[in-house]
Amino acid sequence: MTDTLALQLRQLSSAEDFLQFFGVPHDLSVLNVSRLHILKRFYQYIRQEPKLPENNEQALYQCYRALLVKAYEDFVKSTPAQEKVFKVFQDVDGHQHVSLQSLKASLPARPQTTTA
């Protein structure tokens, strides 16, 4: 990544900042519900991209913009619970199952008391 674009990206701290920087039109109601999910999905798309442009700041900007649009659109058409970006949504629809046996095993042993 070129230094200029990298420096500009380091200045961004919110989903609104990213969407404005890349000129992505957005609906505030979608953003209010899904802002962290959008940024996480954007990061996932960047990591999955097999060939990010090198030595071409304009091409890299356009690639990042397309990936951000794709991430945003995921949440326009769906919900965070359906998209399952975060682990809490990946664990059986957000429900964690803990058996009684595992709870008992995690308790410290109680000293045996004797009755007289």
PyMOL commands that place a pseudoatom at each C-alpha (Angstrom):
pseudoatom trace, name=CA, resn=MET, resi=1, chain=A, elem=C, hetatm=0, pos=[0.000, 0.000, 0.000]
pseudoatom trace, name=CA, resn=THR, resi=2, chain=A, elem=C, hetatm=0, pos=[1.290, 3.430, -0.791]
pseudoatom trace, name=CA, resn=ASP, resi=3, chain=A, elem=C, hetatm=0, pos=[2.214, 5.696, 2.083]
pseudoatom trace, name=CA, resn=THR, resi=4, chain=A, elem=C, hetatm=0, pos=[-0.290, 8.405, 1.185]
pseudoatom trace, name=CA, resn=LEU, resi=5, chain=A, elem=C, hetatm=0, pos=[-3.309, 6.103, 1.123]
pseudoatom trace, name=CA, resn=ALA, resi=6, chain=A, elem=C, hetatm=0, pos=[-2.065, 4.245, 4.212]
pseudoatom trace, name=CA, resn=LEU, resi=7, chain=A, elem=C, hetatm=0, pos=[-1.741, 7.520, 6.119]
pseudoatom trace, name=CA, resn=GLN, resi=8, chain=A, elem=C, hetatm=0, pos=[-5.221, 8.586, 5.086]
pseudoatom trace, name=CA, resn=LEU, resi=9, chain=A, elem=C, hetatm=0, pos=[-6.715, 5.253, 6.126]
pseudoatom trace, name=CA, resn=ARG, resi=10, chain=A, elem=C, hetatm=0, pos=[-5.019, 5.462, 9.534]
pseudoatom trace, name=CA, resn=GLN, resi=11, chain=A, elem=C, hetatm=0, pos=[-6.945, 8.664, 10.191]
pseudoatom trace, name=CA, resn=LEU, resi=12, chain=A, elem=C, hetatm=0, pos=[-10.304, 6.914, 9.771]
pseudoatom trace, name=CA, resn=SER, resi=13, chain=A, elem=C, hetatm=0, pos=[-11.895, 5.597, 12.937]
pseudoatom trace, name=CA, resn=SER, resi=14, chain=A, elem=C, hetatm=0, pos=[-15.589, 4.945, 12.316]
pseudoatom trace, name=CA, resn=ALA, resi=15, chain=A, elem=C, hetatm=0, pos=[-17.764, 3.283, 9.725]
pseudoatom trace, name=CA, resn=GLU, resi=16, chain=A, elem=C, hetatm=0, pos=[-19.023, 6.744, 8.761]
pseudoatom trace, name=CA, resn=ASP, resi=17, chain=A, elem=C, hetatm=0, pos=[-15.431, 7.887, 8.192]
pseudoatom trace, name=CA, resn=PHE, resi=18, chain=A, elem=C, hetatm=0, pos=[-14.726, 4.945, 5.872]
pseudoatom trace, name=CA, resn=LEU, resi=19, chain=A, elem=C, hetatm=0, pos=[-17.966, 5.340, 3.926]
pseudoatom trace, name=CA, resn=GLN, resi=20, chain=A, elem=C, hetatm=0, pos=[-17.398, 9.077, 3.490]
pseudoatom trace, name=CA, resn=PHE, resi=21, chain=A, elem=C, hetatm=0, pos=[-13.733, 8.660, 2.549]
pseudoatom trace, name=CA, resn=PHE, resi=22, chain=A, elem=C, hetatm=0, pos=[-14.611, 6.134, -0.156]
pseudoatom trace, name=CA, resn=GLY, resi=23, chain=A, elem=C, hetatm=0, pos=[-17.693, 8.083, -1.276]
pseudoatom trace, name=CA, resn=VAL, resi=24, chain=A, elem=C, hetatm=0, pos=[-20.131, 5.266, -0.543]
pseudoatom trace, name=CA, resn=PRO, resi=25, chain=A, elem=C, hetatm=0, pos=[-23.744, 6.441, -0.234]
pseudoatom trace, name=CA, resn=HIS, resi=26, chain=A, elem=C, hetatm=0, pos=[-25.321, 4.974, 2.879]
pseudoatom trace, name=CA, resn=ASP, resi=27, chain=A, elem=C, hetatm=0, pos=[-28.484, 4.876, 4.922]
pseudoatom trace, name=CA, resn=LEU, resi=28, chain=A, elem=C, hetatm=0, pos=[-28.044, 5.927, 8.539]
pseudoatom trace, name=CA, resn=SER, resi=29, chain=A, elem=C, hetatm=0, pos=[-30.578, 3.339, 9.732]
pseudoatom trace, name=CA, resn=VAL, resi=30, chain=A, elem=C, hetatm=0, pos=[-28.441, 0.528, 8.246]
pseudoatom trace, name=CA, resn=LEU, resi=31, chain=A, elem=C, hetatm=0, pos=[-25.295, 2.050, 9.684]
pseudoatom trace, name=CA, resn=ASN, resi=32, chain=A, elem=C, hetatm=0, pos=[-26.757, 2.454, 13.178]
pseudoatom trace, name=CA, resn=VAL, resi=33, chain=A, elem=C, hetatm=0, pos=[-27.496, -1.273, 13.367]
pseudoatom trace, name=CA, resn=SER, resi=34, chain=A, elem=C, hetatm=0, pos=[-24.528, -2.712, 11.480]
pseudoatom trace, name=CA, resn=ARG, resi=35, chain=A, elem=C, hetatm=0, pos=[-21.565, -0.337, 11.700]
pseudoatom trace, name=CA, resn=LEU, resi=36, chain=A, elem=C, hetatm=0, pos=[-19.114, -2.765, 13.353]
pseudoatom trace, name=CA, resn=HIS, resi=37, chain=A, elem=C, hetatm=0, pos=[-20.342, -5.649, 11.227]
pseudoatom trace, name=CA, resn=ILE, resi=38, chain=A, elem=C, hetatm=0, pos=[-19.747, -3.650, 8.046]
pseudoatom trace, name=CA, resn=LEU, resi=39, chain=A, elem=C, hetatm=0, pos=[-16.179, -2.778, 9.040]
pseudoatom trace, name=CA, resn=LYS, resi=40, chain=A, elem=C, hetatm=0, pos=[-15.400, -6.353, 10.083]
pseudoatom trace, name=CA, resn=ARG, resi=41, chain=A, elem=C, hetatm=0, pos=[-16.817, -7.711, 6.800]
pseudoatom trace, name=CA, resn=PHE, resi=42, chain=A, elem=C, hetatm=0, pos=[-14.823, -5.083, 4.860]
pseudoatom trace, name=CA, resn=TYR, resi=43, chain=A, elem=C, hetatm=0, pos=[-11.646, -6.269, 6.597]
pseudoatom trace, name=CA, resn=GLN, resi=44, chain=A, elem=C, hetatm=0, pos=[-12.549, -9.895, 5.816]
pseudoatom trace, name=CA, resn=TYR, resi=45, chain=A, elem=C, hetatm=0, pos=[-13.045, -9.043, 2.147]
pseudoatom trace, name=CA, resn=ILE, resi=46, chain=A, elem=C, hetatm=0, pos=[-9.673, -7.286, 2.021]
pseudoatom trace, name=CA, resn=ARG, resi=47, chain=A, elem=C, hetatm=0, pos=[-7.967, -10.323, 3.560]
pseudoatom trace, name=CA, resn=GLN, resi=48, chain=A, elem=C, hetatm=0, pos=[-9.709, -12.661, 1.079]
pseudoatom trace, name=CA, resn=GLU, resi=49, chain=A, elem=C, hetatm=0, pos=[-8.783, -10.574, -1.958]
pseudoatom trace, name=CA, resn=PRO, resi=50, chain=A, elem=C, hetatm=0, pos=[-6.196, -12.632, -3.862]
pseudoatom trace, name=CA, resn=LYS, resi=51, chain=A, elem=C, hetatm=0, pos=[-4.551, -9.764, -5.756]
pseudoatom trace, name=CA, resn=LEU, resi=52, chain=A, elem=C, hetatm=0, pos=[-4.655, -6.308, -4.258]
pseudoatom trace, name=CA, resn=PRO, resi=53, chain=A, elem=C, hetatm=0, pos=[-3.163, -3.713, -6.610]
pseudoatom trace, name=CA, resn=GLU, resi=54, chain=A, elem=C, hetatm=0, pos=[0.424, -2.817, -5.786]
pseudoatom trace, name=CA, resn=ASN, resi=55, chain=A, elem=C, hetatm=0, pos=[2.202, 0.432, -6.607]
pseudoatom trace, name=CA, resn=ASN, resi=56, chain=A, elem=C, hetatm=0, pos=[-1.014, 1.956, -7.905]
pseudoatom trace, name=CA, resn=GLU, resi=57, chain=A, elem=C, hetatm=0, pos=[-2.778, 4.059, -5.313]
pseudoatom trace, name=CA, resn=GLN, resi=58, chain=A, elem=C, hetatm=0, pos=[-5.785, 4.831, -7.541]
pseudoatom trace, name=CA, resn=ALA, resi=59, chain=A, elem=C, hetatm=0, pos=[-6.374, 1.148, -8.339]
pseudoatom trace, name=CA, resn=LEU, resi=60, chain=A, elem=C, hetatm=0, pos=[-6.015, 0.181, -4.675]
pseudoatom trace, name=CA, resn=TYR, resi=61, chain=A, elem=C, hetatm=0, pos=[-8.457, 2.915, -3.661]
pseudoatom trace, name=CA, resn=GLN, resi=62, chain=A, elem=C, hetatm=0, pos=[-10.978, 1.640, -6.233]
pseudoatom trace, name=CA, resn=CYS, resi=63, chain=A, elem=C, hetatm=0, pos=[-10.505, -1.954, -5.077]
pseudoatom trace, name=CA, resn=TYR, resi=64, chain=A, elem=C, hetatm=0, pos=[-11.025, -0.992, -1.421]
pseudoatom trace, name=CA, resn=ARG, resi=65, chain=A, elem=C, hetatm=0, pos=[-14.053, 1.071, -2.369]
pseudoatom trace, name=CA, resn=ALA, resi=66, chain=A, elem=C, hetatm=0, pos=[-15.635, -1.867, -4.208]
pseudoatom trace, name=CA, resn=LEU, resi=67, chain=A, elem=C, hetatm=0, pos=[-15.001, -4.138, -1.219]
pseudoatom trace, name=CA, resn=LEU, resi=68, chain=A, elem=C, hetatm=0, pos=[-16.535, -1.606, 1.173]
pseudoatom trace, name=CA, resn=VAL, resi=69, chain=A, elem=C, hetatm=0, pos=[-19.608, -1.261, -1.057]
pseudoatom trace, name=CA, resn=LYS, resi=70, chain=A, elem=C, hetatm=0, pos=[-19.915, -5.058, -1.081]
pseudoatom trace, name=CA, resn=ALA, resi=71, chain=A, elem=C, hetatm=0, pos=[-19.627, -5.208, 2.724]
pseudoatom trace, name=CA, resn=TYR, resi=72, chain=A, elem=C, hetatm=0, pos=[-22.188, -2.435, 3.173]
pseudoatom trace, name=CA, resn=GLU, resi=73, chain=A, elem=C, hetatm=0, pos=[-24.618, -4.049, 0.724]
pseudoatom trace, name=CA, resn=ASP, resi=74, chain=A, elem=C, hetatm=0, pos=[-24.441, -7.317, 2.686]
pseudoatom trace, name=CA, resn=PHE, resi=75, chain=A, elem=C, hetatm=0, pos=[-26.164, -5.525, 5.563]
pseudoatom trace, name=CA, resn=VAL, resi=76, chain=A, elem=C, hetatm=0, pos=[-28.629, -3.609, 3.420]
pseudoatom trace, name=CA, resn=LYS, resi=77, chain=A, elem=C, hetatm=0, pos=[-29.981, -6.959, 2.210]
pseudoatom trace, name=CA, resn=SER, resi=78, chain=A, elem=C, hetatm=0, pos=[-29.550, -8.877, 5.458]
pseudoatom trace, name=CA, resn=THR, resi=79, chain=A, elem=C, hetatm=0, pos=[-29.065, -8.536, 9.209]
pseudoatom trace, name=CA, resn=PRO, resi=80, chain=A, elem=C, hetatm=0, pos=[-26.036, -8.975, 11.454]
pseudoatom trace, name=CA, resn=ALA, resi=81, chain=A, elem=C, hetatm=0, pos=[-27.602, -12.136, 12.919]
pseudoatom trace, name=CA, resn=GLN, resi=82, chain=A, elem=C, hetatm=0, pos=[-28.058, -13.613, 9.439]
pseudoatom trace, name=CA, resn=GLU, resi=83, chain=A, elem=C, hetatm=0, pos=[-24.595, -12.614, 8.202]
pseudoatom trace, name=CA, resn=LYS, resi=84, chain=A, elem=C, hetatm=0, pos=[-22.848, -14.052, 11.290]
pseudoatom trace, name=CA, resn=VAL, resi=85, chain=A, elem=C, hetatm=0, pos=[-19.731, -11.894, 11.074]
pseudoatom trace, name=CA, resn=PHE, resi=86, chain=A, elem=C, hetatm=0, pos=[-18.958, -12.110, 14.795]
pseudoatom trace, name=CA, resn=LYS, resi=87, chain=A, elem=C, hetatm=0, pos=[-18.463, -15.332, 16.737]
pseudoatom trace, name=CA, resn=VAL, resi=88, chain=A, elem=C, hetatm=0, pos=[-21.472, -14.778, 18.987]
pseudoatom trace, name=CA, resn=PHE, resi=89, chain=A, elem=C, hetatm=0, pos=[-23.692, -15.120, 15.905]
pseudoatom trace, name=CA, resn=GLN, resi=90, chain=A, elem=C, hetatm=0, pos=[-21.766, -18.136, 14.624]
pseudoatom trace, name=CA, resn=ASP, resi=91, chain=A, elem=C, hetatm=0, pos=[-22.412, -20.182, 17.777]
pseudoatom trace, name=CA, resn=VAL, resi=92, chain=A, elem=C, hetatm=0, pos=[-25.755, -21.837, 17.051]
pseudoatom trace, name=CA, resn=ASP, resi=93, chain=A, elem=C, hetatm=0, pos=[-27.668, -18.649, 16.357]
pseudoatom trace, name=CA, resn=GLY, resi=94, chain=A, elem=C, hetatm=0, pos=[-26.116, -16.891, 19.337]
pseudoatom trace, name=CA, resn=HIS, resi=95, chain=A, elem=C, hetatm=0, pos=[-27.067, -19.553, 21.871]
pseudoatom trace, name=CA, resn=GLN, resi=96, chain=A, elem=C, hetatm=0, pos=[-24.297, -21.216, 23.792]
pseudoatom trace, name=CA, resn=HIS, resi=97, chain=A, elem=C, hetatm=0, pos=[-24.891, -24.600, 25.316]
pseudoatom trace, name=CA, resn=VAL, resi=98, chain=A, elem=C, hetatm=0, pos=[-23.197, -25.533, 28.560]
pseudoatom trace, name=CA, resn=SER, resi=99, chain=A, elem=C, hetatm=0, pos=[-23.929, -28.891, 30.076]
pseudoatom trace, name=CA, resn=LEU, resi=100, chain=A, elem=C, hetatm=0, pos=[-24.626, -29.352, 33.769]
pseudoatom trace, name=CA, resn=GLN, resi=101, chain=A, elem=C, hetatm=0, pos=[-21.704, -31.781, 33.941]
pseudoatom trace, name=CA, resn=SER, resi=102, chain=A, elem=C, hetatm=0, pos=[-19.257, -29.186, 32.619]
pseudoatom trace, name=CA, resn=LEU, resi=103, chain=A, elem=C, hetatm=0, pos=[-20.542, -26.653, 35.160]
pseudoatom trace, name=CA, resn=LYS, resi=104, chain=A, elem=C, hetatm=0, pos=[-20.131, -29.145, 38.006]
pseudoatom trace, name=CA, resn=ALA, resi=105, chain=A, elem=C, hetatm=0, pos=[-16.630, -30.015, 36.820]
pseudoatom trace, name=CA, resn=SER, resi=106, chain=A, elem=C, hetatm=0, pos=[-15.631, -26.359, 36.859]
pseudoatom trace, name=CA, resn=LEU, resi=107, chain=A, elem=C, hetatm=0, pos=[-16.621, -25.863, 40.503]
pseudoatom trace, name=CA, resn=PRO, resi=108, chain=A, elem=C, hetatm=0, pos=[-13.911, -26.157, 43.146]
pseudoatom trace, name=CA, resn=ALA, resi=109, chain=A, elem=C, hetatm=0, pos=[-14.155, -29.279, 45.250]
pseudoatom trace, name=CA, resn=ARG, resi=110, chain=A, elem=C, hetatm=0, pos=[-16.037, -28.791, 48.497]
pseudoatom trace, name=CA, resn=PRO, resi=111, chain=A, elem=C, hetatm=0, pos=[-14.450, -30.124, 51.637]
pseudoatom trace, name=CA, resn=GLN, resi=112, chain=A, elem=C, hetatm=0, pos=[-16.210, -33.182, 53.002]
pseudoatom trace, name=CA, resn=THR, resi=113, chain=A, elem=C, hetatm=0, pos=[-18.051, -32.514, 56.213]
pseudoatom trace, name=CA, resn=THR, resi=114, chain=A, elem=C, hetatm=0, pos=[-18.711, -35.162, 58.750]
pseudoatom trace, name=CA, resn=THR, resi=115, chain=A, elem=C, hetatm=0, pos=[-21.747, -35.285, 60.896]
pseudoatom trace, name=CA, resn=ALA, resi=116, chain=A, elem=C, hetatm=0, pos=[-21.481, -36.459, 64.451]
for i in range(1, 116): cmd.bond("trace and resi %d" % i, "trace and resi %d" % (i + 1))
show_as sticks, trace
zoom trace
